[in-house]
């Protein structure tokens, strides 16, 4: 009997669904059933409820005792989202948000994820953790059809920030990623973060910013197209994707998702940890009016952080972290410092900081006023 799962995974499924169900190739599917199970029966279990970015679920900065099994549940949701006013994307999401939620554990902990592919979905999905070891980061062991669930457990052996994303095989991988299916996990050292001299570092807030490049097709009149479902969107989207020029570059799924009424908030004197991921393209975060006091540019906490950076680099397919203590009140713009992408395509966030202004750090000595051009300002070169 040919089951629905076999049809989707095999040639029959590929024939009947020419672009929706391109399955991973045979060598990418692993059978690990013969390996003896790991004995983790003596470990404490805790469960964290994932929250929508830029917020992060409650967690300890320093591990409280021995390694634990940290349980998460995540739903895969295919849905239409509005990327900009009147611009719609047939999105694929982890837990309904773009990016997927940030997970936080400690080095030596076990991550145990229950992954649900909603029955309403059209496509196969899985999850590839860059923090994990073996089996395509778990992608080989988590390929689920609509209406299926799977449970994956892996040991977090390396501290740092890491991307996770969907990787169902072949041409489906880039499509799923640029349709929103990526997120990040932060594996903290058991004794917490350290500065360049090995001293302990704490943070007051953590914000997770996931950057996405979207490729939304236009019609013959130059208007953005809107599709009935994710399957209908694929052929036109593929054509735009292969041109390698995004229509939008955004933070957290939408133009303006972290500005205006949606701006982030902090207080003067607070230390804020920014976790920034980009699963597909390189990016250059910059905090206008601030700096990266400590920056783990490649996101790996075993390496000493760089200091006092103006702009840092996040390689495509990775996540980084930057710590900054806000010294002045005001509105700070956190941007991708490709300013075309920041201003014209959407990669901008705002941080509103309350507090008292310090003129020793910056003072307006004279407000703008007219001057006599006949007698002043003559020192400039012609």
C-alpha positions as CSV (number, residue, x, y, z in Angstrom):
1,X,0.0,0.0,0.0
2,X,1.4,3.4,-1.0
3,X,0.9,5.7,2.1
4,X,0.4,9.4,1.8
5,X,3.8,9.9,3.3
6,X,5.5,7.5,0.9
7,X,3.8,9.3,-2.0
8,X,5.1,12.6,-0.9
9,X,8.6,11.3,-0.2
10,X,8.9,9.2,-3.4
11,X,8.6,9.4,-7.1
12,X,4.8,9.2,-7.2
13,X,4.6,12.3,-5.0
14,X,7.1,14.2,-7.2
15,X,5.2,13.3,-10.3
16,X,1.8,14.4,-9.0
17,X,3.2,17.5,-7.3
18,X,5.9,18.6,-9.6
19,X,7.2,21.6,-7.6
20,X,5.4,21.3,-4.2
21,X,6.9,18.0,-3.0
22,X,10.4,17.8,-4.3
23,X,11.7,15.4,-1.6
24,X,15.3,15.2,-0.3
25,X,17.5,12.9,-2.2
26,X,17.9,9.3,-0.9
27,X,21.4,9.9,0.5
28,X,20.1,12.8,2.6
29,X,17.6,10.5,4.5
30,X,19.1,8.7,7.4
31,X,17.9,5.6,9.2
32,X,19.3,5.9,12.8
33,X,16.9,3.3,14.3
34,X,19.7,0.8,14.8
35,X,21.7,3.1,17.1
36,X,21.2,2.5,20.8
37,X,19.2,5.2,22.4
38,X,20.9,7.7,24.6
39,X,20.2,7.4,28.3
40,X,19.1,10.8,29.6
41,X,16.7,9.4,32.2
42,X,18.7,11.0,35.1
43,X,18.4,14.6,33.7
44,X,15.9,17.2,34.8
45,X,13.4,18.3,32.3
46,X,12.2,21.9,31.9
47,X,9.8,23.4,29.3
48,X,10.0,26.8,27.8
49,X,7.1,28.4,25.9
50,X,8.4,30.2,22.8
51,X,7.5,33.9,22.4
52,X,7.3,36.1,19.3
53,X,10.4,38.0,18.3
54,X,11.9,40.5,19.0
55,X,11.1,39.3,22.5
56,X,12.8,36.2,24.0
57,X,11.4,33.7,26.5
58,X,12.6,33.9,30.1
59,X,15.9,32.3,30.8
60,X,18.9,32.2,33.1
61,X,22.1,33.9,32.0
62,X,24.1,31.5,34.1
63,X,23.1,27.8,34.1
64,X,21.5,26.7,37.4
65,X,23.3,23.5,38.1
66,X,23.8,20.4,35.9
67,X,22.7,20.1,32.2
68,X,19.0,19.6,31.6
69,X,16.7,18.6,28.8
70,X,15.0,21.8,27.6
71,X,11.7,21.1,25.8
72,X,10.2,23.3,23.2
73,X,7.1,22.9,21.0
74,X,6.9,24.6,17.6
75,X,4.1,24.7,15.0
76,X,4.9,25.2,11.3
77,X,2.4,27.7,9.8
78,X,1.9,28.5,6.1
79,X,0.1,31.8,5.9
80,X,-0.1,35.1,3.9
81,X,1.6,38.1,5.5
82,X,1.6,41.7,4.5
83,X,5.3,42.7,4.0
84,X,4.5,46.4,3.2
85,X,1.3,48.3,2.5
86,X,-0.6,46.3,-0.1
87,X,2.4,43.9,-0.6
88,X,1.7,40.3,0.3
89,X,3.8,37.2,0.7
90,X,2.7,33.6,0.8
91,X,4.9,32.9,3.8
92,X,6.2,29.8,5.5
93,X,6.9,30.2,9.2
94,X,8.2,28.6,12.3
95,X,5.5,29.2,15.0
96,X,3.7,31.8,12.9
97,X,6.4,34.5,13.1
98,X,9.2,35.7,10.9
99,X,11.8,35.1,12.1
100,X,11.0,31.9,14.1
101,X,11.4,32.4,17.9
102,X,14.8,32.5,19.5
103,X,15.5,29.5,21.7
104,X,17.9,29.8,24.6
105,X,19.7,27.0,26.4
106,X,23.1,26.4,27.9
107,X,26.1,24.5,26.7
108,X,25.7,20.9,27.6
109,X,21.9,21.0,27.7
110,X,19.8,18.9,25.5
111,X,17.3,20.6,23.2
112,X,14.2,18.5,22.7
113,X,11.9,20.0,20.0
114,X,8.5,18.7,19.1
115,X,7.8,20.0,15.6
116,X,4.2,20.0,14.3
117,X,3.4,20.4,10.6
118,X,-0.2,21.7,10.7
119,X,-2.8,19.7,8.7
120,X,-3.8,22.9,6.9
121,X,-0.3,23.2,5.3
122,X,0.4,22.2,1.7
123,X,4.1,21.3,2.0
124,X,6.7,19.1,3.7
125,X,8.9,20.9,6.2
126,X,11.8,20.1,8.5
127,X,14.4,21.9,10.7
128,X,18.1,22.2,10.3
129,X,19.9,23.5,13.5
130,X,23.3,24.9,12.7
131,X,24.0,24.3,16.4
132,X,23.5,20.5,16.1
133,X,25.8,17.7,15.1
134,X,25.0,15.2,12.3
135,X,22.1,14.3,10.0
136,X,22.0,17.7,8.2
137,X,21.6,19.5,11.5
138,X,18.5,17.4,12.2
139,X,17.0,18.1,8.9
140,X,17.3,14.4,7.9
141,X,15.4,13.3,10.9
142,X,12.6,15.9,11.0
143,X,11.0,15.8,7.5
144,X,7.3,15.9,8.2
145,X,4.2,16.1,5.9
146,X,1.1,18.1,6.7
147,X,-0.6,16.6,9.7
148,X,2.5,14.9,11.1
149,X,4.7,15.7,14.1
150,X,8.2,14.7,15.0
151,X,10.5,14.9,18.1
152,X,14.2,15.7,17.8
153,X,16.7,15.9,20.6
154,X,20.3,17.1,20.3
155,X,23.0,18.1,22.7
156,X,24.1,21.7,22.6
157,X,27.9,21.2,22.5
158,X,29.1,24.6,21.3
159,X,28.2,27.9,22.9
160,X,27.1,30.8,20.6
161,X,24.3,32.1,18.4
162,X,23.2,29.8,15.6
163,X,20.7,29.9,12.7
164,X,18.0,27.3,12.2
165,X,16.0,27.0,9.0
166,X,13.9,24.7,6.9
167,X,15.8,22.5,4.5
168,X,13.5,20.0,2.9
169,X,15.9,19.2,0.0
170,X,16.8,20.4,-3.5
171,X,15.3,23.6,-4.8
172,X,12.8,23.6,-1.9
173,X,15.6,24.8,0.5
174,X,16.1,28.4,-0.8
175,X,12.4,28.9,-1.4
176,X,11.4,27.9,2.1
177,X,14.2,30.0,3.6
178,X,13.4,33.2,1.7
179,X,9.7,32.6,2.4
180,X,10.4,33.1,6.1
181,X,11.5,29.8,7.5
182,X,14.5,30.7,9.6
183,X,15.2,31.5,13.2
184,X,18.0,31.3,15.8
185,X,19.1,29.5,18.9
186,X,21.4,30.9,21.6
187,X,23.6,28.5,23.5
188,X,25.0,30.4,26.5
189,X,28.1,29.3,28.3
190,X,27.2,27.6,31.5
191,X,28.8,30.3,33.5
192,X,27.4,33.1,31.3
193,X,29.0,35.5,28.8
194,X,32.5,36.8,29.2
195,X,34.2,39.9,27.9
196,X,37.6,40.1,26.2
197,X,39.4,39.7,29.5
198,X,37.4,36.8,30.7
199,X,35.2,38.8,33.1
200,X,31.5,38.0,33.5
201,X,29.1,40.0,31.5
202,X,25.4,40.4,32.2
203,X,22.6,42.0,30.1
204,X,19.4,43.7,31.1
205,X,17.5,43.0,27.9
206,X,17.8,40.8,24.9
207,X,16.2,41.6,21.5
208,X,16.2,39.2,18.6
209,X,16.2,40.7,15.2
210,X,15.8,38.3,12.2
211,X,16.6,39.8,8.8
212,X,15.0,38.4,5.7
213,X,15.3,39.0,2.0
214,X,12.0,38.6,0.2
215,X,11.5,38.1,-3.6
216,X,7.9,39.2,-4.4
217,X,7.0,39.1,-8.1
218,X,5.4,42.0,-10.0
219,X,2.8,41.8,-12.8
220,X,3.1,43.4,-16.3
221,X,2.0,46.8,-14.8
222,X,4.7,46.8,-12.2
223,X,2.3,46.0,-9.3
224,X,3.1,43.3,-6.7
225,X,1.3,40.1,-7.3
226,X,-0.9,38.4,-4.8
227,X,-1.4,34.6,-4.8
228,X,-4.1,32.3,-3.6
229,X,-1.7,30.0,-1.7
230,X,1.9,29.1,-1.3
231,X,1.9,26.6,-4.1
232,X,0.6,29.1,-6.7
233,X,3.3,31.6,-5.7
234,X,6.2,29.3,-6.4
235,X,6.9,29.6,-10.2
236,X,6.9,33.4,-10.3
237,X,8.8,33.6,-7.0
238,X,11.5,31.3,-8.3
239,X,12.1,33.5,-11.3
240,X,12.6,36.6,-9.0
241,X,14.7,34.6,-6.6
242,X,17.1,33.4,-9.3
243,X,17.7,37.1,-10.2
244,X,19.3,37.5,-6.8
245,X,17.8,40.9,-6.3
246,X,15.4,41.1,-3.4
247,X,12.2,43.2,-3.5
248,X,12.4,43.7,0.2
249,X,15.0,43.4,3.0
250,X,13.3,43.6,6.3
251,X,13.6,43.0,10.0
252,X,11.2,40.7,11.7
253,X,9.0,40.0,8.7
254,X,7.7,43.4,7.6
255,X,8.6,46.9,6.7
256,X,8.1,48.9,9.9
257,X,7.9,45.9,12.2
258,X,10.2,47.5,14.7
259,X,9.6,51.2,14.1
260,X,7.0,53.7,15.2
261,X,4.5,52.1,17.5
262,X,6.4,48.9,17.2
263,X,9.8,50.3,18.3
264,X,11.9,48.6,20.9
265,X,12.3,50.2,24.3
266,X,15.2,50.5,26.8
267,X,16.4,52.8,29.5
268,X,19.6,54.8,29.9
269,X,22.2,52.7,31.6
270,X,20.7,49.4,30.5
271,X,22.9,46.8,28.7
272,X,21.0,45.4,25.7
273,X,22.1,42.2,23.9
274,X,21.1,42.3,20.2
275,X,21.0,38.9,18.5
276,X,20.9,39.2,14.8
277,X,20.4,36.4,12.2
278,X,20.3,36.3,8.4
279,X,19.8,32.8,7.0
280,X,20.5,33.7,3.3
281,X,22.5,36.9,2.7
282,X,25.4,38.8,4.3
283,X,24.4,41.8,6.4
284,X,26.0,44.7,8.3
285,X,24.2,45.7,11.5
286,X,24.9,49.2,12.8
287,X,23.4,51.1,15.8
288,X,23.2,54.8,14.8
289,X,24.2,56.9,17.8
290,X,25.7,53.9,19.6
291,X,28.3,51.2,19.2
292,X,29.0,47.5,19.7
293,X,30.6,47.5,23.1
294,X,31.2,43.8,22.9
295,X,30.5,42.0,19.6
296,X,30.6,38.3,18.9
297,X,30.5,39.0,15.1
298,X,30.4,35.3,14.2
299,X,28.2,34.6,17.2
300,X,30.5,32.1,18.9
301,X,31.0,32.7,22.6
302,X,34.2,30.5,22.9
303,X,35.9,33.3,21.0
304,X,36.7,36.6,22.7
305,X,34.4,39.4,21.6
306,X,35.6,42.4,19.6
307,X,35.2,45.8,21.1
308,X,33.9,49.2,20.2
309,X,32.7,48.3,16.7
310,X,30.8,50.9,14.6
311,X,29.4,48.2,12.2
312,X,29.7,44.5,12.4
313,X,29.3,41.7,9.8
314,X,26.9,38.8,9.9
315,X,27.6,36.2,7.3
316,X,24.7,34.7,5.4
317,X,23.6,31.6,7.2
318,X,24.7,32.7,10.6
319,X,23.7,34.7,13.7
320,X,25.8,37.2,15.7
321,X,25.4,39.0,19.0
322,X,26.3,42.5,20.1
323,X,26.1,44.1,23.6
324,X,25.7,47.8,24.1
325,X,25.1,50.0,27.2
326,X,22.8,52.9,26.3
327,X,24.4,56.1,27.6
328,X,22.0,58.7,26.2
329,X,18.3,58.9,25.8
330,X,16.6,59.3,22.4
331,X,15.7,57.3,19.4
332,X,18.4,55.1,18.0
333,X,18.1,53.5,14.6
334,X,19.4,50.0,14.3
335,X,20.0,49.3,10.6
336,X,21.5,47.1,8.0
337,X,24.2,49.6,6.9
338,X,23.7,48.9,3.3
339,X,21.7,52.1,3.5
340,X,19.8,51.3,0.3
341,X,18.4,48.1,2.0
342,X,17.9,50.0,5.2
343,X,16.0,53.0,3.9
344,X,14.5,51.9,0.6
345,X,13.9,48.2,1.2
346,X,13.0,48.1,4.9
347,X,15.9,46.9,7.1
348,X,15.5,49.4,9.9
349,X,14.5,49.2,13.6
350,X,14.2,51.9,16.3
351,X,15.2,51.7,19.9
352,X,13.5,54.4,22.1
353,X,15.6,55.0,25.2
354,X,14.4,57.1,28.2
355,X,16.7,59.0,30.6
356,X,18.4,62.3,31.1
357,X,20.6,63.9,28.4
358,X,24.4,64.2,29.2
359,X,25.9,67.2,27.5
360,X,29.4,66.0,28.3
361,X,28.9,63.2,25.7
362,X,27.2,65.5,23.1
363,X,26.0,69.1,23.2
364,X,24.4,71.4,20.7
365,X,26.5,74.4,21.2
366,X,24.5,76.5,18.9
367,X,21.1,75.8,17.4
368,X,20.8,76.2,13.6
369,X,20.7,79.9,12.6
370,X,21.3,82.0,9.5
371,X,24.8,83.5,9.0
372,X,26.3,86.3,6.9
373,X,27.7,84.5,3.9
374,X,29.7,87.5,2.9
375,X,31.9,87.4,6.1
376,X,31.5,83.9,7.5
377,X,32.3,80.4,6.3
378,X,35.0,81.4,3.9
379,X,37.5,78.7,4.9
380,X,36.0,76.0,2.7
381,X,37.9,74.9,-0.4
382,X,36.5,76.3,-3.6
